[in-house]
Amino acid sequence: MSNFARLLKESWTLVEEERERLSGHFYARLFLLDPDLRKLFPVQMNGQGDRILEAIVTATQTVDDPEAFDEYLRALGRDHRKYHVEASHYETMGVALLDALRSTAGDGWNLEYDQAWRDAYASICERMLAGAEADENPPFWHAEVLTHERHGPDTAVLTVRALQFPLRWQAGQYVSVEAPRHHARVWRTYSVANAPNDDNVLEFHVRTPAGAAGWVSGALVRRTKPGDLLRIAAPMGSMTLDRESTRDILCVAGGVGLAPIKALVEELTTVNRTRWVHVFYGARRPDELYGLAGLEELVAAHPWLSVTPACSDDPDFDGELGDVSDVVTRYGPWTTHDCYVSGSAGMVRATLRALAADDVPPDNIRYDTFGNL
Ligand SMILES: NC(=O)C1=CN([C@@H]2O[C@H](COP(=O)(O)OP(=O)(O)OC[C@H]3O[C@@H](n4cnc5c(N)ncnc54)[C@H](O)[C@@H]3O)[C@@H](O)[C@H]2O)C=CC1
């Protein structure tokens, strides 16, 4: 690890247990420096508004590998245009960030740490701004809800049409979505659940268990209807199909983690002739396997595709029982496959462990996480 990276990581240990205080200080300082910035953030800041600070901190902790994170930071810059963030705001955020770090860390802070964070922040901003400036897309697309289907009390499948400009994504990527009528300026990421098409139509799978805090998901599942307008920001993520590879494919989906897997399978139906594709699709109970009928239709039409459903919480299910990560290991080894994994952080973690135990080379595994692994 370089000295620079060491300084960043070491100084971060002084504040990481105090995330709430750091965040409180950051936003208080930010809005004092420029009161106009307040209107870019959601009304309720608690937990929901903290995305910018989170993104900056994550980027800083990975800055020791600038080449690898160049594209990530450019994409982050493109994405942040949806918050109406302008070049001058970056400078103000830098001042607030350094102030917040100093006062949260207290006596342990020193000049070396200060310089390392300044340098890291400057290089992050440079890349984010370059990404934002080079982007020909609008900061976000308005999108009209076309269809909305409920599957039980907690899950919805909806389709939307992005308006005015073409929206280009790759199967396996995700976008941020805002439901401005319900929660203005709160954005949440969802995978696009269908392959790219010329109609600008995107499908999303959303689940919000009763009592969960998910504001955007709650609005999308329970309050959204055809004709409503949403906003969608530029596609991100690298869980895309490796078209050069000739390896067979393993897909592991947990719950609404099916979304990007379904998009990948749809894309394969247009290009694949030679690769066997096996999908493991897990839910807690059989009635939560909302996407199984659709997958089975694809299986009937494509001889290279097979699907194994699994349930973890219903011993009477007429199929595989247990966590989908355990079911996958029963069918292994998967050493010669390209593997795509999507679901909750716990499910992804368990599946990655199972694949590692099978000696699957890490380069053959793709996944995206929306939570901390
Ligand atoms: N909506 C979207 O576009 C996407 C959502 N996701 C994430 O997928 C997750 C899906 O959640 P739910 O639908 O509520 O599914 P869920 O949590 O009910 O789980 C469904 C399956 O995952 C397995 N599983 C869950 N936790 C596990 C653990 N700790 N270890 C091993 N296996 C585990 C279960 O056994 C079951 O087979 C959410 O965390 C969501 O953030 C991921 C990608 C896309």
PDBQT file of the ligand as one rigid body, heavy atoms in Angstrom, charges set to zero:
ROOT
HETATM    1  N1  LIG A 401     -34.549  -4.535  -6.904  1.00  0.00    +0.000 N 
HETATM    2  C1  LIG A 401     -33.465  -4.754  -7.619  1.00  0.00    +0.000 C 
HETATM    3  O1  LIG A 401     -33.356  -4.336  -8.768  1.00  0.00    +0.000 OA
HETATM    4  C2  LIG A 401     -32.312  -5.526  -7.037  1.00  0.00    +0.000 C 
HETATM    5  C3  LIG A 401     -32.307  -5.868  -5.702  1.00  0.00    +0.000 C 
HETATM    6  N2  LIG A 401     -31.241  -6.511  -5.155  1.00  0.00    +0.000 N 
HETATM    7  C4  LIG A 401     -31.218  -6.853  -3.746  1.00  0.00    +0.000 C 
HETATM    8  O2  LIG A 401     -31.755  -8.162  -3.670  1.00  0.00    +0.000 OA
HETATM    9  C5  LIG A 401     -32.250  -8.362  -2.355  1.00  0.00    +0.000 C 
HETATM   10  C6  LIG A 401     -33.494  -9.183  -2.491  1.00  0.00    +0.000 C 
HETATM   11  O3  LIG A 401     -34.222  -9.214  -1.328  1.00  0.00    +0.000 OA
HETATM   12  P1  LIG A 401     -35.546 -10.069  -1.184  1.00  0.00    +0.000 P 
HETATM   13  O4  LIG A 401     -36.333 -10.035  -2.441  1.00  0.00    +0.000 OA
HETATM   14  O5  LIG A 401     -36.191  -9.564   0.066  1.00  0.00    +0.000 OA
HETATM   15  O6  LIG A 401     -35.011 -11.571  -1.028  1.00  0.00    +0.000 OA
HETATM   16  P2  LIG A 401     -34.817 -12.413   0.301  1.00  0.00    +0.000 P 
HETATM   17  O7  LIG A 401     -33.945 -11.719   1.259  1.00  0.00    +0.000 OA
HETATM   18  O8  LIG A 401     -36.175 -12.826   0.756  1.00  0.00    +0.000 OA
HETATM   19  O9  LIG A 401     -33.979 -13.673  -0.198  1.00  0.00    +0.000 OA
HETATM   20  C7  LIG A 401     -34.275 -14.487  -1.280  1.00  0.00    +0.000 C 
HETATM   21  C8  LIG A 401     -33.258 -15.611  -1.388  1.00  0.00    +0.000 C 
HETATM   22  O10 LIG A 401     -31.986 -15.234  -0.903  1.00  0.00    +0.000 OA
HETATM   23  C9  LIG A 401     -31.547 -16.167   0.099  1.00  0.00    +0.000 C 
HETATM   24  N3  LIG A 401     -30.869 -15.457   1.199  1.00  0.00    +0.000 N 
HETATM   25  C10 LIG A 401     -31.300 -14.350   1.843  1.00  0.00    +0.000 A 
HETATM   26  N4  LIG A 401     -30.427 -13.995   2.801  1.00  0.00    +0.000 NA
HETATM   27  C11 LIG A 401     -29.424 -14.916   2.751  1.00  0.00    +0.000 A 
HETATM   28  C12 LIG A 401     -28.210 -15.096   3.487  1.00  0.00    +0.000 A 
HETATM   29  N5  LIG A 401     -27.863 -14.254   4.481  1.00  0.00    +0.000 N 
HETATM   30  N6  LIG A 401     -27.421 -16.140   3.157  1.00  0.00    +0.000 NA
HETATM   31  C13 LIG A 401     -27.751 -16.970   2.143  1.00  0.00    +0.000 A 
HETATM   32  N7  LIG A 401     -28.876 -16.850   1.420  1.00  0.00    +0.000 NA
HETATM   33  C14 LIG A 401     -29.700 -15.844   1.723  1.00  0.00    +0.000 A 
HETATM   34  C15 LIG A 401     -32.823 -16.825   0.603  1.00  0.00    +0.000 C 
HETATM   35  O11 LIG A 401     -32.553 -18.100   1.117  1.00  0.00    +0.000 OA
HETATM   36  C16 LIG A 401     -33.644 -16.879  -0.647  1.00  0.00    +0.000 C 
HETATM   37  O12 LIG A 401     -33.208 -17.986  -1.442  1.00  0.00    +0.000 OA
HETATM   38  C17 LIG A 401     -32.385  -7.008  -1.703  1.00  0.00    +0.000 C 
HETATM   39  O13 LIG A 401     -31.386  -6.890  -0.724  1.00  0.00    +0.000 OA
HETATM   40  C18 LIG A 401     -32.099  -6.036  -2.848  1.00  0.00    +0.000 C 
HETATM   41  O14 LIG A 401     -31.407  -4.886  -2.396  1.00  0.00    +0.000 OA
HETATM   42  C19 LIG A 401     -30.178  -6.894  -5.916  1.00  0.00    +0.000 C 
HETATM   43  C20 LIG A 401     -30.124  -6.592  -7.231  1.00  0.00    +0.000 C 
HETATM   44  C21 LIG A 401     -31.199  -5.906  -7.899  1.00  0.00    +0.000 C 
ENDROOT
TORSDOF 0
